[in-house]
Amino acid sequence: MKKSLLFSLLIVILVALPLLAACNQTTATTAPATTAAPATTAAPATTAAPAVIELKYASHMPAMAGMAKMVTAWDRQLEAATGNKVKITEYWGGSLMKQEELFRGVPEGIADMGWYTMGEGGLMPLNEYTRMPLLFKSWYQSCLIVQKMWDETPELRAELEDNGLMLYGKWVLPPENLHLSKKAVHVPADVKGMKIEAASYGAEFWGACGAAPVEVGPSDWTTSLEKGLIEGMSLHWAAMFVFGLVPMTPYHVDWGLGGISTAPFGTIISIKKWNTLPDDVKKVFMDMEPDFTRAQYTTDGVEVQNGINQAKELNQTFIQLTDEEIAQWQAPAQVVIDKWVAKVGATGKPAQAILDRVKELAKTTPVAP
């Protein structure tokens, strides 16, 4: 599969946000009637300006990341569209909460909103179907299937709603691939004993392949690679670029358009806080959501290409796995899938039904636009 096809799917056109028209209203006044002895009247009452609604937005992303810059710009647009009734303060780089703390911290009011990778920390087990290895054929296909599954499956939505959260601007992260510091790999036997950074079912996958998975938080990725505590990253290109990891991993293993796995993401909002917002402010949020979603996809696509371009400029090694090599990764992938179905199904959640529906949709959902 040619790499040009992989890269051609990454950029979509960001539709411009509509401008809010200003409306001025004037009122007429009449002169008071003249009287011989005008009565004393009280001074007109003054009306206090409505208090500005303060919202806190938390994320683990560094402030210089393209996605952080996009969200910051969008926040300013939203503020203006509400007539500055709302002020959003961003906390980047995990300065308010770490990624894994958002799921609990937002409902508790530590932040009102946060950029969250769904399922982080194992808190949304049914939604972790997206993290099953080798499930999707392309990033584009995963976006379409995940959105359809979300719309038609109340059990998926309940994992957020039952915890006091709503999801805004839902999308899907770019597919993960393998980025290594010491050597290239082609088949599972090549990673035996290798220390690979991965979390959740990604860690399960690398363990099934014979590697030694290590979960490290984003703030420690660079140091862990420098000290040799990890030898590779199971991660998407956008994060590799944003966190400055590309120069440290000269070998990049590509599983094709679908990568190894992916995960949905978006902005989680406290339902309790949302319910306190005036209806006109809520309407601005909802009217701007489609543009926000497209902007996320566009921004990630640019960052993915930035990472690939940087690796090329550094003359690094790209390993495009053949169909025969990819087939050898299917057995450990199935081990992980079976484990997820058994574990989540044992809690009464419809894990097998979710997986069957995803496979059914994959037969007819396009791989490319």
N, C-alpha and C positions, 0 to 999 in steps of 0.2 A: 504494500500500500504506500503510495507516494506521500512524502511529507507535505508536498504542496497542498494536498487535499486536507490534511490535518490543520494546516495553518489558515486555509481559506474560510474555515467556519468560525473563526474566533472574533470577528468584528461585526457588529450590527450598527445601524445608524441610530443615533440618539435623537429622538424627536424633541424639538424645542418646546420648552414650557410656555404655556399661554400667559400673556400679560394680563394683569388685573386692571380694569379701567377705573379711573378715579371719578367720583361723582360728588359734585358740590351742591349744596342746598342752601338757599338763602331764605330768610323770613322777613316779612314787612312789619314795621312798627308804626304806630300812630302817636301824634303828639297828645299829651294829656289835656283835658279841658281846663280852661282858666276859671278859677273860683276866687271869691273875695278872700276867703280864709282857707287855703288848702290844708287839708288834713295831713298830719305827719304819717308817713308810711315807712314801714321797715325796709331795710336794704334788701335787695333781691338775694335769694339764697344761692349759694354756689354749689355746683355739682362736682363732686370729686371724680377725677379721672379713674377709670377702671384699672384695677391692679393688673400688671403684666403677668401672664402665666409662665412660670419658670419650669423648664423641663431639662433633665439631665440625660445625656446620651453617653453611654460607656462602650468601649471597644478595646480589644487587645491589639488592634492594628497600630503601627507607628504613625505618627502624624504626617510623615512625609510620603506615606503610601498613596498611590493613586486613588484607591477606594476611600481613604480617609479624606482626601482633598475633595472628592466628589460629594461625599456625605456633608462635609462642611459647607460647600457651595449650595447644596440642596437645602440645608437648614436655613441659610440666609434667604433663599428664595421663598421658602415656606413662611418664614417670619414676615417678609414683606407682603406676601399674599394674604396674610391674616390682618393686615393693617397694623403690624407690630404688636398685636395682642399677645403674641407668644415670643419667648426668648429661649433658645436652646443652647445649652453649654455642653461642649464636647469634652470628653475625658479619654484621650488616646493612650496607647501603649500600656493598657492595663493599669493605669494610674488610679482608677477608682475601684475596679474589680477585674479579676482575671476572667478569661473566657469561660472557664468551667464554673465560675461563681455567678454568672449572669442569670441562669435559669432560676435560682433561688433569690438572688439579690434584687432583681427587678420587681417581682411581686412584693417584696418586703420594703420597697421604696428607697433602697440605696441608690438606684438610678430609676428613671422612668422609662427609658428605652435602652436597647443595646443591640449591637451587631452580633448575631449569634449563629454559630454553625449547629444545626439541629442534631440532637442526639449526643452532643458533647458531654462526656462524663457518664454515658449510659443512662441518661435521664429520660430518654424518649425511645424505649426499646423497639417499639413497632416501626417507628420512622427510620430505624437503622437498617431497614431493608435496602436503602440506597447505598449503604456501605458494603454490601455484599460484593465480593470480588468478581470481576469479569461478567457483570450482569448486563451492562449497556453496551451498545455498539458505537455510540458516539456521544459527545457532550450535547449536541443538538437534540438527539433522541432522548437523552436522560432528562433534559429540561421539559420536554413535552410530556413524557410519561409521568414524571414526578408531579407536575402540575395537575394532570388529569386524576392521578391517584388521590391527591390532596382534596380535589373538588368532590370526588365521588365517595370518599371513605371517611365517615364521621369518626371512626376509631382513631384515625391518624390525627385529625384536628383536636380530638379530645385530650391527647397527651399534652397539648399546650393549654387549651381552654380550662381543663380541670385543675390546672396549676396557676390560674389567674393571669394567663398570658394570651395575647393575640399576635398574629404574625402580619407584618407589613412588608411589601416588596419582596415576596418570596421568589427565589431563584435557585440555581444549582451551581455549586463550585465547579471550576474546570476539573477534568479528570486527573487523578494522581498518576504519576509514573515514578521510576526509581532513579535517584541521583546519588552517585557514589564517589567517595574520596580516593579509593585505592586501586580499584580494578573494575573492568567490565564484567557483566554477567549475561548469560543467555538462557539458562535453564535452572530449575530449582536447586540442583546439586551444587551450582556455583555459589549459592549464598549460605551454604552450611556454616554455622557458627558466626556469621557476620552480624555485627551490631547495627541494626537498622532502626531508626527512629520511626515509631508508628504508634497509633492509639486505637482504642476500641477494637473493632473487628479487623482493622488493618494489622494490628499487632497479632491477632489470632491467625491471620493469613500468613504472615512472615514466620510465625512459629511453626505452622503446618508445613512450611517450605524448608524448615531446618535452620532458619536464621535465629538470632537472639534479639527479639524485639525489645526496644527501650523507649519508654514514653518520657519525653522531655517537653517542657513548656516552651512556647515561642521565644520567651525572653532568654532562654538558655541554649537555643539552637546553635548559635555561633560559637559560644564557648565550648560546647560539647564536641563540635566538629574539630575545633582547634586543638583540644586536648586528647582527641582520639577516643573519647568516651562513646561516640557513635561513628560509624563508617559510611552511613548513607541515610538519605531522607526519602521516605515514601510520601511524596508531596506534589502538589501541582506547580506548574511553572510560575504562575503569578506570585505565589508566596515565596518561591525560591528567589525571585527577583527582588521583591519588596523587602525581604529580610536580609538581603546581601549574601545569600548562600551560594550563588552560582560559581564564583571564583574558587570556592572551597571544594567543589564536587565536579571534577573534570570528566566524569563518565555519566552519561544520561541514557537510560534504558527505556525504550518507547514501546508500549503495548498496543499502539494504534489509536484510532480515533476515540475509543471508549476508555482508554487507560486501564488502570487496575480497578479503581472504584471512585466514587464521588460522594457528595453530601449536600443536601439542601441548606440554604442559609437565608437570612433576611434580618429585618429589625424586629425584635420582640418588644411589645409594649405592654405595660401593666394595664390590665382591664380595669382595675380600680381607678387608676389615674385617668384612663380614657373616658370613663363614665363621668368624670368631673368636668370635662371640656365642654364648652358651649357648642351648640349644633353647627354654627357657622364655621368654627375652627375645625370640627370634625370633617365638615364638607371639604374644606381646603385640603386636608390630609388625603382624603379619598380621591379627590379630583386629580391630585398630583401623583398618586401611586403608580399608574402605568408608566409615566416618564421616569420615576425613580427606579422601577424595575429594569427598564431598558438601559438606564445609565449604569446600573451595576454590571449588566452583561457586557456593555461596551467597555467599561473600565477594566474589567477582568480580562477581556480579550486583548486590550492594549498591553496590559502587564504581562500576559502570557507571551506575546510576541517580543516584548522587551527582554524577557528572560532568555528566550531562544536566541535572539540577536546577540545578546551579551556572550552567550556560550560560543556562538560562531566566531565572534570577534576574538575570543580567547583561544581559538583553535582547539576547542575541546572535542571529545569523542561522543558521537551519537550512535547508539546501538538500536537499530530498528529490528525488532524480533520478527522472525518468519512465522508463517502460520503453523508450521511444524513445531517451532519452539514454544509458541503461545499455547499449543495444545498440551504441552507438558505441565503447564501451570494450572490446568483445569482440575486435576485431582485434588491438590491442596485447597483450591477454591471451593470445591464441593464439600470438603470437610467443614469449612467455615460456615457455609450455607446451611448444612444439615444441623450444625450445632446451634445456629441462630433460630432455626425453625423449632427445634426441640426446647430450647431455653425459653423463648418468648411464648411459644404455644402452651407451655406448661402453666403460664400465668392466666390462661384463658383468652389471650389475645389471638386474633385470626392470622397468625404468621403464615401458615401454608396457603391460605386463601389470597393473601397479599402477594406472595411470591408467584402463585399461579397466574394471577391477574397481570402482573408485570410481564411475565413471559408471554402471555397472550397479546398484550399491547405491543411488545417488541416485534412481533411478527408483521405488524401493519404500520407501525410508526416510522416515518422516514428518518434516515440517518443524516441527511443534509437538507438544507432549505430547498 
